Amino acid sequence: MIDARAARNDPDEFRRRLARKGAAEAFDAWLAADERWRELVPRVDELRAKTKLKGKPTPEQLEEMRGIKEELQAAEQELAAAEAERDTLGLRIPNPPADDIPDGGEDDARVEREIGEPPQFADPKESTEIGRFDMDRAARMSGARFGYWIGDTAQLALALYRFALDRIAAKGFLTVLPPVLVREEALYGTGHFPSDADSVYAVTADGLYLSGTAEIPLSSLHAGEILDAEELPLRYVAFSPCFRREAGAAGKDTRGMFRVHQFNKVEQFSLCLPESSWDEHELLLANTEELVRELGVPFRIVTLAAGDISAAAAKTYDVEIWFPSMGRYRETASVSNTTDFQARRLGIRYRDGKGPEPLHMLNGTAVVDRMALAVLENFGGEVPDVLRQYGAPARVSS
């Protein structure tokens, strides 16, 4: 949710920034609805004041009062409708992007740095040809885009999660195992609704949804709370299964386990003071980069363009690892600063001696299943020493 007061005070600046996400028209629609609502508020207040009489009313006053109450009832209904329209339109306005990210879409990301040399294979193999997966049996049970991780391959993945959890927890992040079923409010609160509704699995009988990332339940951990400034930053690291319908990815990455409906991820999350959120963003990125460096795979860091970041994000870094079978870098981790956008939606504030204000919230992938796939492809089944310390075999057999 954007800062309504700031948007009213400087609509041209908000429109300029939101236009970079293709949301200028949505902002103008909200602005018009907000103006309509604000015009109705004093009229309703005036009518309510007229219903308050001192002393015993005369018959004439009672008759007049009946007319005022009828007018007030109609005005209140109109005000409620205007407020509902304003709020509905407001949910469609994304977080304005930071000025230091590039314009454009998916193809306009800015490469910040590349680390490591991509290996040269005469016949690069895809991860499912190296590790042991069973997508055919999974398809018979669950449908397309599901798979079993079996034997050494499963041990590799489990070692990856334990490695990340230990490394991030050692930096002072509190470990969490969150619920994966969440209510609608959590999805609206993080900005996944309404923008990504098509990618979310619904459990309609219970009014719940399968979370696509641990960011969603972690964001709601402090929903509605006022935190003391001295408590901040609050940093968490969580492991959870994740579920995505991938409704917008029809025909993409249909081979192998790269794009599936269910996967596992270790996620970093931080709640901090507004003045420190950009430093916090770099910290989360550094943590993920450190993990990928230890894995030894070639990768690069990119800053996503304004038209390619999520509705909630003001700025997003992607960590892209080289996949030999594809001959290119692919996204394996995203690290985002959502500034005060999610905090406003979730009602999370901090107090530092003055009135409570929205804090800033950030999230970032630590590791994800795709990184295990990248390890298989780049090392041909050999496993980095760092993962052997956490139970992975020296070599993965298919």
N, C-alpha and C positions, 0 to 999 in steps of 0.2 A: 504494500500500500504506500503510495507516495505521500509526502508531507503536504496536506491540503492547504494549510496556511501559506506555506512557501510558494505553492503553485499559484494561488490567487494573487500573491504579491508580485510575482514575476512570471506571468504565463508565457511570455515570449521565450524566455530562457528554457523553461520546461518543454515547450513545444519544439524548440531547436534540438534539444537533446533526445527527446522521444522520437523525433522524426528519424533518427539514426537507427531505431529499432522498428521503423514502419508504423509507429503508433501515434502520429500527430493527429489523425482524424479521431481516434479513440479518445485522446486527451480533450479535443475540442468538444466532443459530445458530452464528456463528463463535466467540462467547465460550464456548458450551457445548463446541464441538469443541476449542477451545484448552485448556479446563480438563481435558477427557478426556486430551489429549496430555500435559499437565503431570503428571497423576496417574500416567501410565505410565512417565515418564522415570526416577524414582527406583527403581522396581521393576526396570527393565532394568539400571540401573547396579548395583544390589545383586546381581543374578544374575551380571553380568559379573565383579564382584569375587570372587564365590565360585568362579569358574573358575580363579583364579590361586592356585596352591598353591606353597608353598616346599618344596624338597627332593623326594625321590622319594616319590610317593604310594603308599599301601598299597592292597591289593586292595579293601578296603572303601571307601576314598576314590575309587578309580577307578569303582566301581559307583555311588557317590553322584554322582560327576561326570557320568556318562552321563545321569542323571535331571535334573541341573541344566541340562546343555546342551540337552536336549530342551525343558525349561521355558523356557530363554532363547530358543531359536529361535522358539517360539510367541509369547513376549512381544515379541520384536523385530518379528515380522510384524504383531502387533497395534499396536505403536508406529508402524510405517511406514504402516499403514492410517489410523491416527488423524492422523498428520502430513499425509498426502495429503488427507484430508477437510478438515482445518483450512486448508491452503493453498488448496484449491479454493474453499472458502467465502470465504476472505480476498480472493480476486480479484474477488468480487462486491460488496465493500464500497467505496463511493466515498469520495472525499476529503470530510471534513466541511466544510460551507460556512462562510464567514466570518459573524460575527454582524451585520455592518453591511449585509447585503444583504436585500432584502425576502423575505417568505414567498410561496409560491404558485407558479404556473406561467407559461406563455408570455404570458398576458395581464396579468401582475402586475409587469412590469418598471418600474423607477423612472426617469423622465426626469430627467436631470441638467441638460441645457442644450440649447437649439436655436439653430442658427446659420444665418442667411440666411432669405430669404422664398421660399416655393415659388412658382414662376412660374404665371401664369394663362393657360391656353390654351383657346380655344373648342373646339378639337378636338385634344386631346393625342394624339400618335402614339407607338406602341410602338417600341422601339429597332430591331426588325427591319424596320420601315417606313421608317426613316431611314437606317440603315447598310446595308451590303451583306453579307448572310448567305445561306447556302443550306442550309436544314434538310431540304429534300425530297431532294436528292441525298445528303446525309449519312445520312438515314434509310434510303435504299436500300442504302447501303454498311455502315452500323454499327447501324442501328436507331433507335428513338425517343430523343429527348433528346441528340442530337449535332448539331453544326452547323459549317459552314465559315465562317471570317472571311475576307473577300475584299477586296483592293484597299485603298482608303483606310481602311476599317474595321480591317483587319489592322494597318495602319501606326499607327493610333490606339492600338490595344492594345499594340503593341510599344513605342511611346513612353511609355505609362503605366508599363510595367515598368522601362524604363531610368531614367525620372524617379525612381521610388521607390528603385531600387537606388543611384543616385548620391546622393540626399538622405540615405539612412540610412547608407551607407558613409562619408559625410562626417562623420557623428557618431561615428565610431570603431567601427562594426560591421564585422566581417570578412565579406566576400562568399563565399558557398558555392553551388555547384551540386551538390545531393545526388542520390544514387540515388533512383529512384521505386519500385523493387522492393525490398521488405523482407521479412525473415523474421518468423515468428509472434512471436518474442521481442520484437521492436520494438513490435508492436501491444499485447501484454500490458504491456510496459514503460510505455507512454504511457497506458494505461487505455482504449484503443479496443477492446480485447478484454477481457472478453467482451461488454461493453455495446453496442457498435456493429458487431458481427460481420456483421449482415445488410446493412450498407452498404458492405462491403469486397469488391472484386474479387479472386478467388483465381486464381493460376496453379498449379493443383494438380500438374501434372507436375513442377514444380521446387520445390514447397513454398514458394512466394513469394506475396506479395500486393502489389497496386498501392496505393501510398500515397495517402490522401485529403488530405494536407497535408504540407508540408515539415517541420512540427513533428515528425513521426514519425522520419524519418531524422536530423534534427538532434538530437533527444533522445538517440539512440543513439551520437552521435559520441564521447562520453566514457564510454560504458557500462563499468562495472566499474573505473573509474579513481578514484584518490585525488588530488585537486588541492590545491595549496598555497593557503592563504587569500589570499596576496599576489597570486595570479593572477586573483582574482575582482574584479569580474564579468567573465565571458567573454560577449561579445555577438556574435551572428551575424545576417546577413541573407541569405536564400536565395530564389532563383527556382526554381520547379519546376512542371511539369504536375501536376495533381491529378485523382484518379479516385474517384467515389462512385456506388454503385448507386442511392442514393436510394430504398431499399426501403421506408422508412417514409413516403415522400412521395407515394404513389399518389394521383393526381387533383389534386395541388397544382401551381400554376404551370405548367400544361401548355402555355401559349402562350409563344412566343418563346424567347429564350436565357437567361432568368433562372435556371432550374433545370435544369442539364444534367449529364451523367455525366462529362464531361471539361472541365476549365477550367485556367487558369493563375493563379498567385498569387505574390506576393512576401511572404515571412514574416519577422518578427523573432523572435529567440530569445535568451534570456539565462539564464545560470547565475550565481547570486550567493549571498552570505552570507544566512542567514535573517533577520538583523536589518535588512537593506536591501531585502527583496523587495517590500514595499508601496510604497516609493519607486520601485523599479524598475518596478512595475506602472504607476504614474502616468507614468513616463518613456515606456514603450512606447505608452501611450494618447496622450500628447502628440505623439509622432512621427507616429502615424497621423492624428491630428486636424490637424496641420500640413499634411500632404499633401492632405487633403480640402479644407481651407481654400484651398490654392493652386489647386485645381481649380475652385473657385468655385461648387460645387453646394450647395444647401441641405441641411443634415443635422442630426442630433441625436445626443447621447450618452445611452445608457441603461445602467443597472445591472440585469443579469438577476436574476430571482428564483431562490431556492434550488432549486426544482423544475425549472428550465429550463436549468441549467448542466450541463456535461459531468461525467462521473464523476470526471475528474481534477482539475477546477477547484475552487478554494475561492471564487473571485470572478471574474466576467467582465463586462467592459464590451462593449457592442456599439456600433458606429458605424453608424447607419441613415441612408441617403440618400433624399431625396424622389424618387419615380418618378411623374411626371405621368400616365402611362398607367394607373397603378393608383390614383392619388389618395391615396397614403399613403407613409410612410417604410418602407423595407425594409432588412433587415440586409445590410451589405456587408463588415463587418470585425468580428472578435471578438478581444479582448485579455484573456488569462487568466493568473492566478497559480495555479499548481498546488502551491504551497508545497513540501513535501518528499515529496509523494505519488509523483511519477514518479521522483524521485531514489532513493527506497527500492526501487522495483521494478527500476530499472536498475542499482542498486549504485554510484551516483555520490556520492562523499563528498569532504569537504575536511578538511584538517588545519591547525590553528592553534596547535600546541604541545601540544595534548591529543590524546586518541584521535580518530580520524576520525569525523565526523558527516555525515549527509545534508545536502546543500546545498538551495537552493531553485531551481526552474526555472519560467520564464515564457515565454509565446509570444503573438504578436499579429500579425494581418494588417496588412501595410503597404498593399498594393493588391491588387485582384483583378479579374477580368474584369467583374464586375457594375458596377464603378465606371466602366468605359468605356461600358457600357450607360446608366448614369445621366447621363453627359456627353452622350451622343446625345439623350436625351429632354429634358433640361433646357435645352439650347442649340439644339435643332432641327437639329443637324448642324454647327453652328459649333464650332470647337475652341479651348479655352483657350490663351493665348499660351505658358504654361509647357510644354505638350506639343508645341507647334510647334518648340521648341528641341531636341526629341529626335526629330525626323523626322516628326511627324504633319502632315498637310495642314492648311491654314487652314480647310477645310470638307470634311466627309465627304459623298460622293455615294453614292447607293444603286445 
